[in-house]
Amino acid sequence: MRIPFEHSTRLKMAIRAKICLTLGTLLFGAVSCSSKAIIPLPPDESVPIIEASPSVSVLQGMTKLNLIGVEMQVSTQSHPAMSIEALIDGSAESSWRAQNPRGNAPEWVRIDFGPDRSLAVTGVAISATPEQAKELWTRPAMLQISDDGDEWYPLVYLSLDKHMMEFTGEKAVFSFRNDSAYRYYRLFIDSRDFLSIGDLELYARTDEVVAAGLAEDPTYQRPSSVSPIFDGSVPEGLTQVALGPTQLKANHLEHDGPENLVDGDITTFWHLPLSPASRTSALQIDLGEENPLAIRAVRIANRIGHAEQLWTTSAFFQGSQDAEHWETVAFLNRNSQPIEDWITFAFENQHAFRYYRFFVVEDPQFYSLAELQLYAASDQVPSYSRAQVTDQIPSDLTQVTVSPESLQASAQNGKNGSERLLDGLTDTYWQLPISEPPRSAWLMIDVGSKHASPVTAIRIAPRRYHVDQFWMAPAFFEGSKQGNDWKVIAALDAGRRDKAAKWFFFAFQNQQIFRYYRLHIIDDPLFYSLGELQLFAKTE
């Protein structure tokens, strides 16, 4: 084991004597010791104490190590969202938060560069938001070194002024001498006044970092901390993603479920359970297996008259392909400002995910939201159309002539075929076979080769007295030249499915002329039937 010369003598004496210093006497309180344990000595002349600088200029000649993929461990964590990954995501908004009560045992972060790689770390940077800075250590933390991961030796002590960091929000940057390369490093912390770290960076000489293959990956997209657009506007080039109530999942109070977030009614709301155990909250959104998107904005409305029930710190907005492994896309930061209406969070995101979740960790104030909207790049999202419950047809539209023979359905229940959608009778309907949910279905319409105007609206009557059998997840209206290659024209959102509705009217943008159109309902657990169907084009 190579030991820094300036304190090798004292450490060797400690090893020979197998001294297990009582941490309650010196640093940490009672702790068990094994024969291999090397308990850190208190700060003295044998171990340099490095004072933090607020400027990264002290790291001149060094390069930050890319710790993505490097094996790391922490002593404890209070919640899965506050784990080791939060330490290296490039943002102080997320944090590793220890689980142990203060002073119960030391806390640590362990880095293993692997059996074929050793580095001489010569710099450390610690980040925290002003609010989180109060949870950093007060007594100097120790950066330790090891060749085998069992016996640890102090390299330097790291001393910072967390009260100044609370005021400035600046990093604590440490630069020190280290002439030897080691496989293992460990940040060892007195836990009596410590709870969390926002972000941890390690630095070494640039040539070493490049040779070790640990230079930063320029393609890696780090999550950003996003401040809200308080007027609720949405940046140009983004289009709303259609969401149905069955696509959302969350814990909630009875009658105040997540479906209220997408009903278009700002007077309804999603409300969390009142139990104190539910202060960590997750709202999960499933865009569907066939519809992963790179979401680039979130727009929310608070519960009317209850802006105090919004989150107080940053909320996580995360993406996943399997709903198990989550990647933070952005931190939604309220900036502690009061919010009385819609607000928008816009951010960069190039990764398309099937699942997203809105995640608030251990916030005693967060209880409710009224509405939630997601936005993606307009060229990636079909036109969004929210149903209008009306019997009126705009004067600039003309109904497209469709014959019963031109309709083809994916399936039907007995005599209740698709031709009944065109008979003008309110008591007849097209119905799917009785089956277990979820259900997918399609209805194809051939408008003929001579039809020369784009279809820009569709009007649908629900089955009489059975609005509950209308779709809940957004349906897609699609077009095709040949009847086999389909392009999504619009996502049709029925909203709350008003029980008194006789017609749902959907208008959308479409400039392309197709011969074939298709109404496509995908994986909807409630859809069973429709009463009437009409297509419209602009009057020529």
C-alpha positions in Angstrom: 0.0 0.0 0.0 1.4 3.4 -1.0 1.0 6.0 1.6 1.5 9.7 1.2 4.9 10.4 2.7 4.0 13.3 4.9 1.8 11.1 7.2 3.0 7.6 6.5 4.8 7.2 9.9 1.7 7.9 12.0 -0.5 5.7 9.9 2.0 2.8 10.1 2.0 3.1 13.9 -1.8 3.1 13.9 -1.8 -0.1 11.8 0.7 -2.0 13.9 -1.2 -1.2 17.1 -4.5 -1.9 15.4 -5.9 1.1 17.2 -9.6 1.5 17.0 -10.2 5.1 18.2 -13.6 5.7 19.9 -15.5 8.0 17.6 -17.6 9.3 20.4 -14.4 10.7 21.9 -13.0 12.1 18.8 -15.4 12.4 15.9 -18.5 10.3 15.4 -19.8 8.6 18.5 -19.8 4.8 19.2 -19.0 2.6 16.2 -17.8 -1.0 15.9 -14.4 -1.7 14.6 -12.9 -4.7 12.8 -9.3 -5.7 12.6 -9.1 -4.2 9.2 -10.8 -0.9 10.1 -8.6 2.2 10.0 -10.5 4.9 11.9 -9.6 8.4 10.6 -7.3 10.5 12.8 -8.6 13.9 13.8 -7.4 16.8 11.8 -3.8 17.6 12.7 -0.5 18.5 11.0 0.0 15.0 9.5 -3.0 15.4 7.2 -3.4 18.5 5.1 -6.6 20.5 5.6 -7.8 22.0 2.3 -10.0 25.1 2.5 -12.7 25.4 -0.2 -12.5 27.9 -2.9 -15.6 29.2 -4.7 -13.8 29.4 -8.0 -13.0 26.5 -10.4 -9.9 28.4 -11.4 -8.0 26.5 -8.8 -8.5 23.4 -10.9 -6.3 24.7 -13.8 -4.7 21.8 -15.7 -7.3 19.3 -14.4 -10.2 17.7 -16.1 -13.5 16.5 -14.5 -13.8 12.7 -14.4 -16.8 11.2 -16.1 -18.2 9.1 -13.3 -21.2 7.7 -15.4 -20.6 3.9 -15.3 -17.9 4.0 -12.6 -18.8 1.8 -9.6 -19.9 3.9 -6.7 -21.5 3.2 -3.3 -22.9 5.2 -0.4 -23.2 4.3 3.2 -27.0 4.9 3.4 -29.8 6.7 1.4 -33.1 8.0 2.6 -35.0 7.4 -0.6 -34.4 5.8 -4.1 -34.7 9.2 -5.7 -31.9 10.5 -3.4 -29.3 7.9 -4.3 -25.8 7.8 -5.7 -27.1 8.7 -9.2 -28.1 12.1 -7.9 -24.5 12.8 -6.9 -23.3 12.6 -10.5 -26.2 13.9 -12.6 -24.6 17.4 -13.0 -27.2 19.3 -10.9 -27.3 20.4 -7.3 -31.1 20.3 -7.5 -31.0 16.6 -6.9 -29.1 15.2 -4.0 -27.9 12.1 -2.2 -29.5 12.2 1.2 -28.2 10.0 4.0 -30.7 7.9 6.1 -29.0 7.6 9.4 -30.0 10.0 12.2 -27.4 12.6 12.7 -24.4 11.4 14.6 -25.4 7.7 14.6 -22.6 6.6 12.3 -20.2 8.1 9.8 -21.5 8.5 6.2 -19.4 7.9 3.1 -19.2 7.9 -0.7 -17.0 5.2 -2.2 -15.6 5.3 -5.7 -14.0 2.3 -7.4 -12.3 3.0 -10.7 -12.0 -0.8 -11.4 -9.2 -3.4 -11.4 -7.4 -2.1 -14.5 -7.6 1.6 -13.7 -6.0 3.9 -11.1 -5.9 7.7 -11.0 -4.3 10.4 -8.9 -7.3 12.5 -8.0 -6.2 16.1 -7.4 -9.4 18.0 -7.1 -12.9 17.8 -5.7 -16.0 20.0 -6.2 -19.1 19.9 -4.0 -22.4 21.6 -5.2 -25.6 22.3 -3.3 -28.5 24.7 -3.6 -28.6 27.4 -1.0 -31.4 25.5 0.7 -29.5 22.2 0.7 -26.1 23.8 1.7 -27.2 23.8 5.4 -27.2 20.0 5.3 -23.5 19.8 4.3 -20.8 18.9 6.8 -19.5 21.4 9.4 -16.4 19.4 10.6 -13.9 18.7 7.8 -14.7 15.6 5.8 -11.8 13.2 4.9 -10.9 12.1 1.4 -9.4 8.6 1.8 -7.4 6.4 -0.5 -7.1 2.6 -0.8 -5.6 0.0 -3.1 -7.8 -2.9 -2.0 -11.0 -1.3 -0.7 -10.5 -2.6 2.8 -7.7 -0.5 4.4 -8.2 3.2 4.0 -5.7 6.0 4.6 -6.4 9.8 4.7 -5.3 11.9 1.8 -6.6 15.3 2.8 -9.3 16.9 4.9 -11.9 19.0 3.0 -13.1 22.1 4.9 -16.0 24.3 3.7 -18.1 27.2 4.9 -21.7 25.9 4.4 -23.1 29.1 5.7 -21.4 31.1 2.9 -22.7 28.5 0.4 -26.2 29.1 1.8 -25.8 32.7 0.9 -24.0 32.5 -2.4 -25.1 29.1 -3.9 -21.5 28.7 -5.2 -19.5 25.4 -5.4 -17.0 24.4 -2.8 -13.9 23.6 -4.9 -10.8 21.8 -3.5 -7.4 21.5 -5.1 -4.6 19.5 -3.5 -1.4 17.6 -4.2 -1.5 13.9 -4.9 1.4 12.2 -6.6 0.1 8.6 -6.5 -2.7 6.9 -8.4 -5.2 4.8 -6.5 -8.1 2.5 -7.5 -10.4 3.4 -4.6 -11.3 6.8 -3.1 -13.8 7.5 -0.3 -15.3 10.7 1.1 -15.7 10.0 4.8 -18.0 12.4 6.7 -18.8 13.2 10.3 -22.6 12.7 10.4 -23.4 14.7 13.5 -24.3 17.7 11.4 -24.6 16.2 7.9 -27.5 15.1 5.8 -26.9 15.5 2.0 -24.7 16.5 -0.9 -26.1 17.9 -4.1 -23.4 17.1 -6.6 -19.9 15.5 -6.4 -17.2 16.1 -9.0 -13.7 14.6 -9.0 -10.7 16.0 -11.0 -7.4 14.7 -12.1 -4.6 15.8 -14.5 -6.1 16.0 -18.1 -3.6 13.5 -19.6 -4.5 11.0 -16.9 -8.3 11.4 -17.4 -8.0 11.0 -21.2 -5.7 8.0 -20.9 -8.1 6.3 -18.4 -11.1 6.9 -20.8 -12.9 9.0 -18.2 -13.3 12.2 -20.1 -16.8 13.7 -20.2 -19.0 12.2 -22.9 -20.1 15.2 -25.1 -23.3 13.4 -26.1 -24.5 12.9 -22.5 -27.4 15.1 -21.8 -27.5 16.3 -18.2 -30.8 17.3 -16.7 -31.4 21.0 -16.4 -32.9 23.0 -13.6 -35.9 24.8 -15.1 -37.6 28.0 -13.9 -41.2 28.5 -14.8 -42.8 30.7 -17.4 -45.3 32.4 -15.2 -47.7 33.5 -17.9 -48.3 29.9 -18.9 -47.3 30.4 -22.5 -45.6 27.6 -24.5 -42.5 28.1 -26.6 -43.0 28.1 -30.4 -42.5 24.8 -32.2 -44.1 22.7 -29.5 -47.5 20.9 -29.6 -49.6 19.5 -26.8 -49.6 15.7 -26.5 -53.0 14.2 -26.1 -53.4 12.4 -22.8 -56.4 10.3 -21.6 -57.3 9.5 -18.0 -56.3 5.8 -18.4 -52.8 6.9 -19.2 -52.2 8.4 -15.7 -51.5 6.5 -12.5 -51.0 7.9 -9.0 -52.1 7.6 -5.4 -55.0 9.9 -4.6 -57.9 10.7 -2.4 -61.2 9.1 -3.3 -62.9 11.0 -6.2 -59.8 13.2 -6.7 -57.8 10.9 -8.9 -55.2 11.8 -11.6 -57.8 11.6 -14.4 -58.9 15.0 -13.2 -55.5 16.4 -14.5 -56.5 15.8 -18.1 -60.3 16.6 -18.1 -59.9 20.2 -19.3 -61.7 21.4 -16.2 -59.5 23.7 -13.9 -62.1 23.3 -11.1 -61.3 19.6 -10.6 -58.0 18.4 -9.2 -55.7 15.5 -8.3 -55.3 15.3 -4.5 -52.8 13.2 -2.6 -53.8 11.1 0.3 -53.7 12.9 3.6 -51.5 10.4 5.3 -48.0 11.8 6.3 -46.5 8.6 4.9 -47.5 9.8 1.4 -45.3 12.9 1.3 -43.2 11.4 -1.5 -45.5 11.6 -4.6 -45.2 10.1 -8.1 -47.5 10.7 -11.0 -46.8 8.3 -13.8 -47.8 8.8 -17.5 -47.8 6.1 -20.1 -47.6 7.4 -23.7 -48.0 3.9 -25.1 -45.7 1.4 -26.6 -46.2 2.9 -30.1 -45.9 6.5 -29.1 -42.6 7.3 -27.2 -41.8 11.0 -27.4 -39.1 13.5 -26.3 -41.2 15.7 -24.0 -39.8 19.2 -23.9 -42.3 21.1 -21.8 -44.7 20.6 -18.9 -47.6 22.9 -18.3 -49.6 22.8 -15.0 -52.4 24.6 -13.3 -52.7 24.7 -9.5 -55.9 24.0 -7.7 -58.0 27.1 -7.6 -57.5 29.0 -4.3 -54.9 26.5 -3.1 -51.6 27.6 -4.6 -50.0 26.8 -1.2 -50.5 23.1 -2.0 -47.9 23.1 -4.8 -44.4 21.7 -4.1 -41.9 23.9 -2.3 -38.6 22.5 -3.7 -37.7 21.2 -7.1 -39.9 18.4 -8.6 -38.2 15.7 -10.7 -39.5 15.2 -14.2 -38.2 11.8 -15.3 -38.4 9.4 -18.2 -38.2 5.6 -18.6 -38.6 2.9 -21.2 -39.8 0.3 -18.7 -41.3 2.2 -15.8 -38.6 0.7 -13.5 -35.4 2.5 -14.4 -35.8 6.3 -14.4 -33.7 9.0 -15.9 -34.1 12.6 -14.7 -34.9 14.9 -17.6 -35.4 18.1 -15.7 -35.8 19.7 -12.3 -39.0 21.8 -12.1 -38.0 24.7 -9.8 -40.8 27.0 -8.6 -38.4 29.6 -7.3 -40.6 29.9 -4.2 -42.9 32.3 -6.1 -46.7 32.2 -5.6 -48.6 30.7 -8.5 -52.3 31.4 -9.1 -52.8 30.2 -12.7 -51.0 28.2 -15.4 -47.2 27.9 -15.4 -45.0 26.3 -18.0 -41.6 24.5 -17.6 -39.7 24.2 -20.9 -36.4 22.3 -21.2 -34.1 20.5 -23.6 -34.7 16.8 -24.1 -33.6 14.7 -27.1 -34.5 11.3 -25.6 -37.9 9.7 -26.4 -39.4 7.8 -23.5 -42.6 5.8 -23.3 -43.1 6.6 -19.6 -42.7 9.8 -17.8 -43.3 10.7 -14.1 -43.7 13.8 -12.1 -41.9 13.1 -8.8 -41.8 15.1 -5.6 -39.7 13.8 -2.7 -40.5 14.3 1.0 -42.4 17.6 0.5 -44.8 18.2 3.5 -46.6 21.0 1.6 -47.4 19.3 -1.8 -51.0 18.1 -2.0 -52.7 18.9 -5.3 -52.6 19.9 -9.0 -55.6 20.9 -11.2 -54.3 20.2 -14.7 -51.3 18.8 -16.4 -50.2 19.1 -20.1 -47.1 17.7 -21.9 -45.6 19.1 -25.0 -43.2 17.8 -27.7 -41.7 19.1 -30.9 -44.5 19.9 -33.4 -43.0 17.7 -36.1 -43.1 14.7 -33.8 -46.7 15.1 -32.5 -50.0 14.9 -34.4 -52.4 17.8 -34.2 -54.2 17.9 -30.9 -58.0 18.1 -30.9 -60.1 18.4 -27.8 -63.8 17.5 -28.3 -66.4 20.2 -28.4 -69.8 19.0 -27.1 -72.0 20.7 -29.7 -74.7 20.1 -32.3 -73.5 23.0 -34.4 -71.3 22.6 -37.4 -69.1 25.6 -38.6 -70.4 27.2 -41.7 -67.1 26.8 -43.6 -67.3 23.0 -43.4 -69.1 20.6 -45.7 -69.9 17.0 -44.9 -68.1 14.4 -46.9 -70.3 11.8 -48.5 -69.6 8.3 -47.2 -71.5 5.1 -48.1 -72.0 2.1 -45.8 -70.0 0.0 -48.3 -67.0 2.3 -47.8 -66.6 1.5 -44.1 -64.6 -1.4 -42.8 -64.2 -2.2 -39.0 -61.6 -4.3 -37.2 -64.4 -6.2 -35.5 -68.1 -6.1 -34.6 -70.5 -7.6 -32.1 -73.2 -9.6 -33.9 -75.4 -7.4 -36.2 -74.0 -4.2 -34.7 -71.7 -3.5 -37.6 -70.0 -0.3 -38.8 -72.7 0.4 -41.4 -75.0 1.5 -38.5 -72.7 4.6 -38.0 -74.2 6.0 -41.2 -77.9 5.2 -40.9 -78.9 8.5 -39.1 -80.6 6.6 -36.3 -79.9 7.4 -32.7 -80.8 4.0 -31.4 -78.4 1.9 -33.5 -74.6 1.6 -33.0 -71.4 -0.1 -34.0 -70.2 -2.3 -31.1 -67.1 -4.3 -30.4 -67.3 -8.0 -29.3 -67.4 -8.5 -25.6 -63.8 -9.1 -24.5 -61.4 -8.4 -21.7 -59.8 -4.9 -21.6 -57.8 -3.2 -22.8 -59.3 -3.1 -26.3 -57.9 -1.8 -29.5 -60.1 -1.2 -32.6 -60.1 0.7 -35.9 -62.6 2.0 -38.4 -61.5 2.6 -42.0 -63.3 4.9 -44.3 -62.7 5.1 -48.1 -63.8 8.5 -49.4 -63.0 7.6 -53.0 -60.3 8.5 -55.5 -62.2 11.7 -56.6 -62.4 13.4 -53.3 -60.2 16.5 -53.6 -60.3 18.2 -50.2 -58.5 17.4 -47.0 -60.7 16.2 -44.1 -60.3 18.7 -41.3 -63.1 17.6 -38.8 -64.9 14.6 -37.6 -68.2 14.4 -35.7 -69.1 11.4 -33.6 -72.2 10.6 -31.7 -71.8 8.2 -28.7 -74.2 5.3 -28.3 -77.4 6.6 -26.8 -77.4 6.4 -23.0 -73.9 4.8 -23.2 -71.4 7.7 -23.3 -69.4 5.5 -20.8 -68.5 3.2 -23.8 -66.8 6.1 -25.7 -63.0 6.1 -25.7 -61.0 7.5 -22.7 -57.5 7.3 -24.0 -57.0 9.6 -27.0 -58.0 8.1 -30.3 -56.0 8.8 -33.4 -57.4 9.9 -36.8 -55.1 8.7 -39.6 -54.8 9.1 -43.3 -53.4 6.9 -46.1 -53.0 7.1 -49.9 -53.2 3.3 -50.5 -54.9 2.1 -47.3 -51.8 0.5 -45.8 -49.2 3.2 -44.9 -50.9 5.3 -42.2 -50.0 8.8 -41.1 -51.4 10.2 -37.9 -53.3 13.4 -38.6 -54.7 14.2 -35.2 -55.1 12.9 -31.6 -58.7 13.1 -30.6 -59.3 13.8 -26.9 -62.8 13.3 -25.7 -62.2 14.9 -22.3 -64.6 14.1 -19.5 -67.1 12.4 -21.8 -70.1 14.6 -20.9 -73.0 12.2 -20.2 -75.5 14.7 -21.8 -73.4 14.9 -25.0 -75.2 14.0 -28.2 -72.3 14.8 -30.5 -68.5 15.2 -30.0 -67.0 17.5 -32.6 -63.2 17.4 -33.3 -61.6 20.0 -35.6 -57.9 19.7 -36.5 -55.2 20.9 -38.9 -54.8 18.8 -42.1 -53.6 20.0 -45.5 -53.0 16.6 -47.1 -55.6 14.8 -49.3 -56.0 11.1 -48.6 -58.3 8.5 -50.1 -58.5 6.4 -46.9 -59.0 7.6 -43.3 -58.9 5.6 -40.1 -60.2 6.1 -36.6 -57.8 4.2 -34.4 -58.5 3.4 -30.7 -55.4 1.8 -29.0 -55.5 -0.2 -25.8 -58.5 1.5 -24.3 -60.0 -0.4 -21.3 -63.5 1.2 -21.6 -64.2 1.6 -25.4 -67.0 -0.5 -26.7 -69.3 1.4 -29.1 -70.1 4.5 -31.2 -73.5 5.7 -32.5 -72.9 7.9 -35.6 -69.9 9.2 -37.6 -69.5 12.1 -40.0 -66.5 13.6 -41.8 -66.1 17.2 -42.9 -63.8 19.2 -45.2 -63.4 22.9 -45.9 -66.1 24.2 -48.2 -64.7 25.0 -51.6 
